[in-house]
Amino acid sequence: EKQKEGNSSTECSKPGTMDLKFTSSRKYISISVPSKSQTMSPHIKSVDDVVVLGMNLSKFSKPTQFFICVSGVFMFYLIYGYLQELIFSVEGFKPFGWYLTLVQFGFYSIFGLIELQLIQDKRRRIPGKTYMIIAFLTVGTMGLSNTSLGYLNYPTQVIFKCCKLIPVMVGGVFIQGKRYNIVDVSAALCMSLGLIWFTLADSTVAPNFNLTGVVLISLALCADAVIGNVQEKAMKLHNGSNSEMVLYSYSIGFVYILFGLTCTSGLSPAVTFCSKHLVQTYGYAFLFSLTGYFGISFVLALIKIFGALLAVTVTTGRKAMTIVLSFLFFAKPFTLQYVWSGLLVVLGIFLNVYSKNMDKIKLPSLHGLWKKAVEERKTRTLSQTV
């Protein structure tokens, strides 16, 4: 009997067989229960593939994925920012920010449809109700942001976007139940102070400063903060692809804006103006939308792999570079107060990055430096004695 029991236990221990243990009186059956992540959605796989512009990032290591995503965000969004300011530099175009957003959403929908046809899995995984919410938030953040350029200087608009970390943290607490440490709070305070200082400088030196632009960009900032958390939660829960997210959110948003412009009679004047300046409007808008589409693909990959907060940190660094290029390529009033307030925002970005990598980046304390210096002095004295 012992020999038979030993044979049955070795057979049950083989992989691929059900774990059954027999004794003379009872039967024990071991049943494996799927993990929580497997029950979240029927589409979730054991290994999630992250494909950006036909390139599968899942084949690379985490540092390589981060480098590719950051390079794509910086390269495409720097061109995107230049073209955006170039479009609004066309005389008479400033009142048509919502029409530019409509054209941009139309191009994004076409690009997303083309990319979705090139991948094998074309199923819509995220529910339609979620896409309607995401589309509404996307319309808010991009439409209000484009419209604010009719009232603000481009660097001021960008510096507001740099402080998106503040509402992202608030949204993370209420939407995903996240908790942040004292370093994150300090980063948010630095960004807030830098933002206030930058805005005061702009109101002093800029002749076209308008408080309406501040209200518009602030509302866009709040919508932008919420959308990052909603996208992260939806993509992780349903394992949606980047091309699916872009196609459905921007196509639904296109319908929203078209309905709004039609009801407010803002469509006809914009079409009339743009038809007289085809290259400066539709031509630049196509390149503007193309680089923005490539950029948003890398941003969505960052959100899916590393989370919304790190993605915001990367895009914030890109915006700081955009401000420098804006002062270099476009003539506008300048004051040193821009520099100090910008550095304060950069300090907030550094604190945020440090808080996310506290285990890897350990800044030495004064006690540790003193102890290290004493040990080196003792070692040097001992070696001289020997």
C-alpha positions as CSV (number, residue, x, y, z in Angstrom):
1,E,0.0,0.0,0.0
2,K,2.8,2.4,0.8
3,Q,4.4,1.7,-2.5
4,K,1.1,2.4,-4.3
5,E,0.6,5.6,-2.4
6,G,4.1,6.7,-3.4
7,N,3.5,6.0,-7.1
8,S,0.2,7.9,-7.0
9,S,1.8,10.9,-5.4
10,T,4.6,11.1,-8.0
11,E,2.1,10.9,-10.8
12,C,0.0,13.7,-9.3
13,S,3.1,15.9,-8.9
14,K,3.8,15.9,-12.6
15,P,3.0,19.2,-14.4
16,G,-0.3,19.4,-16.3
17,T,-2.2,16.9,-14.1
18,M,-4.9,17.7,-11.5
19,D,-3.6,17.5,-7.9
20,L,-5.5,14.5,-6.5
21,K,-4.5,12.7,-3.3
22,F,-6.2,9.4,-2.4
23,T,-6.2,7.7,1.0
24,S,-8.1,4.8,2.3
25,S,-10.9,7.0,3.8
26,R,-10.9,10.5,2.1
27,K,-10.3,12.3,-1.2
28,Y,-8.5,15.6,-1.3
29,I,-8.9,17.7,-4.5
30,S,-6.6,20.7,-5.1
31,I,-8.2,23.4,-7.3
32,S,-6.3,26.4,-8.7
33,V,-8.2,29.7,-8.6
34,P,-7.4,32.3,-11.2
35,S,-5.7,35.5,-10.0
36,K,-7.5,38.8,-9.6
37,S,-6.0,40.2,-12.7
38,Q,-7.3,37.3,-14.8
39,T,-10.9,37.9,-13.6
40,M,-10.9,41.7,-14.4
41,S,-11.5,41.3,-18.1
42,P,-11.8,38.4,-20.5
43,H,-9.4,40.1,-22.9
44,I,-6.4,40.3,-20.4
45,K,-3.5,38.1,-21.4
46,S,-0.7,36.8,-19.3
47,V,1.7,39.2,-21.0
48,D,0.4,42.5,-22.3
49,D,1.9,43.7,-25.6
50,V,2.4,47.4,-26.0
51,V,2.6,48.3,-29.7
52,V,3.4,51.9,-30.7
53,L,3.5,52.8,-34.4
54,G,3.9,49.1,-35.4
55,M,6.8,48.6,-32.9
56,N,6.2,46.1,-30.1
57,L,7.8,47.6,-27.0
58,S,7.2,44.5,-24.9
59,K,10.2,42.8,-26.5
60,F,12.5,45.4,-24.8
61,S,13.6,45.8,-21.2
62,K,12.0,48.4,-19.0
63,P,14.8,51.0,-19.3
64,T,14.8,50.6,-23.1
65,Q,11.0,51.0,-23.2
66,F,11.3,54.2,-21.1
67,F,14.1,55.6,-23.4
68,I,12.1,54.9,-26.6
69,C,8.9,56.5,-25.1
70,V,10.7,59.5,-23.8
71,S,12.5,60.1,-27.1
72,G,9.3,59.8,-29.1
73,V,7.5,62.3,-26.7
74,F,10.2,64.9,-26.9
75,M,10.8,64.7,-30.7
76,F,7.2,64.8,-31.8
77,Y,5.8,67.2,-29.2
78,L,8.6,69.7,-29.7
79,I,7.6,69.9,-33.4
80,Y,3.9,69.9,-32.3
81,G,4.4,72.9,-30.1
82,Y,6.3,74.9,-32.8
83,L,3.5,74.3,-35.3
84,Q,0.8,75.1,-32.8
85,E,2.3,78.5,-32.1
86,L,3.0,79.0,-35.8
87,I,-0.7,78.5,-36.7
88,F,-1.9,81.0,-34.1
89,S,0.7,83.5,-35.4
90,V,-1.4,83.8,-38.6
91,E,-3.2,87.1,-38.5
92,G,-6.9,86.7,-37.8
93,F,-6.8,83.0,-36.7
94,K,-6.9,83.5,-32.9
95,P,-10.8,83.3,-32.6
96,F,-10.9,79.9,-34.3
97,G,-9.3,77.7,-31.6
98,W,-12.2,75.3,-31.4
99,Y,-12.2,74.8,-35.2
100,L,-8.6,73.9,-35.1
101,T,-9.4,71.3,-32.4
102,L,-12.2,70.0,-34.8
103,V,-9.7,69.6,-37.6
104,Q,-7.2,68.0,-35.3
105,F,-9.7,65.5,-34.0
106,G,-10.7,64.6,-37.5
107,F,-7.1,63.9,-38.5
108,Y,-6.6,61.9,-35.3
109,S,-9.6,59.7,-36.1
110,I,-8.3,59.0,-39.6
111,F,-4.8,58.2,-38.3
112,G,-6.3,55.9,-35.6
113,L,-8.5,54.1,-38.1
114,I,-5.5,53.5,-40.3
115,E,-3.4,52.2,-37.5
116,L,-6.2,49.9,-36.2
117,Q,-6.5,48.3,-39.6
118,L,-2.8,47.4,-39.5
119,I,-2.9,45.4,-36.3
120,Q,-4.4,41.9,-36.0
121,D,-6.7,42.4,-33.1
122,K,-9.4,45.0,-34.1
123,R,-11.9,44.3,-31.3
124,R,-13.1,47.2,-29.2
125,R,-12.3,46.2,-25.6
126,I,-13.1,49.4,-23.6
127,P,-16.9,50.0,-23.1
128,G,-18.6,52.7,-25.2
129,K,-19.7,54.6,-22.0
130,T,-16.1,54.9,-20.9
131,Y,-15.1,56.3,-24.3
132,M,-17.9,58.9,-24.2
133,I,-16.4,60.2,-20.9
134,I,-12.8,60.1,-22.2
135,A,-13.9,61.9,-25.4
136,F,-15.7,64.6,-23.3
137,L,-12.5,65.1,-21.2
138,T,-10.3,65.1,-24.3
139,V,-12.5,67.8,-26.0
140,G,-12.2,69.8,-22.8
141,T,-8.5,69.6,-22.4
142,M,-7.5,70.2,-26.1
143,G,-10.3,72.6,-27.1
144,L,-9.9,74.9,-24.1
145,S,-6.1,74.7,-24.4
146,N,-6.2,75.7,-28.1
147,T,-8.7,78.5,-27.4
148,S,-6.6,79.9,-24.5
149,L,-3.9,80.8,-27.0
150,G,-6.1,83.5,-28.3
151,Y,-5.7,85.2,-24.9
152,L,-2.3,84.1,-23.6
153,N,1.3,84.0,-24.6
154,Y,2.4,80.5,-25.6
155,P,4.9,80.1,-22.8
156,T,2.3,81.0,-20.2
157,Q,-0.1,78.4,-21.6
158,V,2.7,75.8,-21.5
159,I,3.8,76.7,-17.9
160,F,0.2,76.1,-16.8
161,K,0.4,72.7,-18.5
162,C,3.6,71.9,-16.7
163,C,1.7,72.1,-13.4
164,K,-0.8,69.4,-14.5
165,L,0.9,67.3,-11.8
166,I,-1.2,69.1,-9.1
167,P,-4.7,68.1,-10.4
168,V,-3.3,64.7,-11.4
169,M,-2.4,64.0,-7.8
170,V,-5.8,65.1,-6.7
171,G,-7.5,63.0,-9.4
172,G,-5.3,60.0,-8.4
173,V,-6.6,60.3,-4.8
174,F,-10.3,60.5,-5.7
175,I,-10.4,58.2,-8.8
176,Q,-7.8,55.5,-8.0
177,G,-7.4,55.9,-4.2
178,K,-3.7,56.7,-4.4
179,R,-1.7,58.2,-1.5
180,Y,1.3,60.5,-1.9
181,N,4.2,61.3,0.4
182,I,5.6,64.6,1.6
183,V,8.0,64.9,-1.3
184,D,5.1,64.8,-3.8
185,V,3.3,67.4,-1.8
186,S,6.4,69.6,-1.8
187,A,6.7,69.2,-5.6
188,A,3.1,70.3,-6.0
189,L,3.8,73.4,-3.8
190,C,6.9,74.4,-5.8
191,M,4.9,74.1,-9.0
192,S,2.1,76.2,-7.6
193,L,4.4,79.0,-6.5
194,G,6.3,78.9,-9.8
195,L,3.0,79.0,-11.7
196,I,1.8,82.0,-9.8
197,W,5.1,83.9,-10.2
198,F,5.2,83.1,-13.9
199,T,1.6,84.4,-14.4
200,L,2.4,87.6,-12.5
201,A,5.4,88.2,-14.7
202,D,3.3,87.6,-17.9
203,S,0.6,90.0,-16.7
204,T,3.3,92.7,-16.2
205,V,5.2,92.5,-19.5
206,A,2.7,91.0,-22.0
207,P,0.4,93.6,-23.5
208,N,-2.2,91.0,-24.6
209,F,-2.6,89.3,-21.2
210,N,-6.2,88.4,-20.5
211,L,-7.6,86.7,-17.4
212,T,-10.0,84.8,-19.7
213,G,-7.1,82.8,-21.0
214,V,-6.1,81.9,-17.4
215,V,-9.6,80.6,-16.7
216,L,-9.6,78.5,-20.0
217,I,-6.2,76.9,-19.5
218,S,-7.1,76.2,-15.8
219,L,-10.2,74.3,-16.9
220,A,-8.2,72.5,-19.5
221,L,-5.7,71.6,-16.8
222,C,-8.4,70.0,-14.6
223,A,-9.8,68.0,-17.5
224,D,-6.3,66.9,-18.5
225,A,-5.6,65.7,-14.9
226,V,-8.7,63.6,-14.8
227,I,-8.2,62.1,-18.3
228,G,-4.8,60.6,-17.5
229,N,-6.2,58.7,-14.5
230,V,-9.3,57.5,-16.4
231,Q,-7.2,56.3,-19.4
232,E,-4.8,54.5,-17.1
233,K,-7.6,52.8,-15.2
234,A,-9.5,51.8,-18.5
235,M,-6.4,50.5,-20.3
236,K,-5.3,48.4,-17.3
237,L,-8.8,47.1,-16.6
238,H,-9.7,46.1,-20.2
239,N,-6.2,45.8,-21.8
240,G,-7.2,48.3,-24.6
241,S,-4.6,49.2,-27.3
242,N,-3.3,52.7,-28.0
243,S,-4.8,52.8,-31.5
244,E,-8.2,51.8,-30.1
245,M,-8.0,54.5,-27.5
246,V,-7.1,57.2,-30.0
247,L,-9.7,56.2,-32.6
248,Y,-12.8,56.0,-30.4
249,S,-12.0,58.9,-28.0
250,Y,-11.2,61.3,-30.8
251,S,-13.9,60.3,-33.2
252,I,-16.5,60.7,-30.5
253,G,-14.9,64.0,-29.6
254,F,-15.1,65.1,-33.2
255,V,-18.9,64.6,-33.1
256,Y,-19.1,66.6,-29.8
257,I,-17.2,69.6,-31.2
258,L,-19.0,69.6,-34.6
259,F,-22.4,69.6,-32.8
260,G,-21.2,72.5,-30.5
261,L,-19.8,74.6,-33.4
262,T,-23.0,74.1,-35.4
263,C,-25.2,75.1,-32.5
264,T,-23.2,78.3,-31.8
265,S,-22.8,79.3,-35.5
266,G,-19.0,79.2,-35.2
267,L,-18.4,76.8,-38.0
268,S,-19.2,79.0,-41.1
269,P,-16.8,81.9,-40.2
270,A,-13.9,79.4,-39.5
271,V,-14.4,77.6,-42.8
272,T,-14.5,80.8,-44.7
273,F,-11.3,82.1,-43.1
274,C,-9.4,78.8,-43.5
275,S,-10.4,78.5,-47.2
276,K,-8.6,81.8,-47.8
277,H,-5.4,80.5,-46.1
278,L,-5.2,76.8,-47.0
279,V,-1.5,76.2,-46.5
280,Q,-1.2,78.2,-43.2
281,T,-4.3,76.5,-41.7
282,Y,-5.0,73.1,-43.2
283,G,-1.5,72.4,-44.3
284,Y,0.1,73.3,-40.9
285,A,-2.9,71.6,-39.1
286,F,-2.1,68.3,-40.9
287,L,1.5,68.3,-39.8
288,F,0.5,69.6,-36.4
289,S,-2.0,66.7,-36.0
290,L,0.4,64.1,-37.4
291,T,3.2,65.0,-34.9
292,G,0.6,65.2,-32.1
293,Y,-0.8,61.8,-33.0
294,F,2.6,60.2,-32.9
295,G,3.3,62.0,-29.7
296,I,0.1,60.9,-28.0
297,S,0.8,57.3,-29.0
298,F,4.1,57.4,-27.0
299,V,2.3,59.2,-24.1
300,L,-0.4,56.4,-24.0
301,A,2.4,53.8,-24.0
302,L,4.0,55.6,-21.0
303,I,0.7,55.6,-19.2
304,K,0.1,51.9,-19.8
305,I,3.6,50.8,-18.8
306,F,4.7,53.3,-16.1
307,G,1.5,55.0,-15.0
308,A,-0.1,58.4,-15.3
309,L,2.2,60.3,-12.9
310,L,5.5,59.3,-14.5
311,A,3.9,60.1,-18.0
312,V,3.0,63.6,-16.7
313,T,6.5,64.1,-15.4
314,V,8.0,63.3,-18.8
315,T,5.6,65.5,-20.7
316,T,6.3,68.3,-18.2
317,G,10.0,68.2,-19.0
318,R,9.1,68.4,-22.7
319,K,7.0,71.5,-22.1
320,A,9.9,73.2,-20.3
321,M,12.0,72.6,-23.5
322,T,9.1,74.0,-25.6
323,I,9.1,77.2,-23.6
324,V,12.8,77.8,-24.3
325,L,12.3,77.1,-28.0
326,S,9.3,79.5,-28.1
327,F,11.4,82.4,-26.8
328,L,14.1,81.5,-29.4
329,F,11.9,81.2,-32.5
330,F,9.1,83.7,-31.8
331,A,9.7,87.3,-30.7
332,K,7.9,88.2,-27.4
333,P,8.6,90.2,-24.2
334,F,11.0,88.6,-21.7
335,T,11.9,89.2,-18.1
336,L,14.2,87.3,-15.7
337,Q,11.2,86.5,-13.5
338,Y,10.3,84.0,-16.2
339,V,13.6,82.2,-15.4
340,W,13.2,82.1,-11.7
341,S,9.6,80.9,-11.8
342,G,10.5,78.3,-14.4
343,L,13.3,77.0,-12.2
344,L,10.9,76.7,-9.3
345,V,8.7,74.6,-11.5
346,V,11.7,72.5,-12.6
347,L,12.5,71.9,-8.9
348,G,9.0,70.6,-8.4
349,I,9.5,68.2,-11.3
350,F,12.8,67.0,-9.8
351,L,11.2,66.4,-6.4
352,N,8.4,64.4,-8.1
353,V,10.9,62.2,-10.0
354,Y,12.9,61.7,-6.8
355,S,9.8,60.6,-4.9
356,K,9.1,58.0,-7.5
357,N,12.7,56.6,-7.3
358,M,13.5,57.0,-3.7
359,D,14.7,53.4,-3.4
360,K,17.1,53.8,-6.3
361,I,18.1,57.5,-5.7
362,K,19.3,57.9,-2.2
363,L,20.6,61.4,-1.5
364,P,23.4,61.3,1.2
365,S,22.7,62.9,4.6
366,L,25.1,65.2,6.4
367,H,25.8,62.5,9.0
368,G,26.6,60.0,6.3
369,L,29.0,62.4,4.6
370,W,30.8,63.2,7.9
371,K,31.1,59.5,8.7
372,K,32.5,58.8,5.3
373,A,35.1,61.6,5.6
374,V,36.2,60.3,9.0
375,E,36.6,56.8,7.7
376,E,38.6,58.0,4.7
377,R,40.9,60.0,7.0
378,K,41.5,57.0,9.3
379,T,42.3,54.8,6.3
380,R,44.7,57.4,4.9
381,T,46.5,57.7,8.3
382,L,46.8,53.9,8.6
383,S,48.2,53.6,5.1
384,Q,50.8,56.3,5.8
385,T,51.8,54.6,9.1
386,V,52.3,51.3,7.3
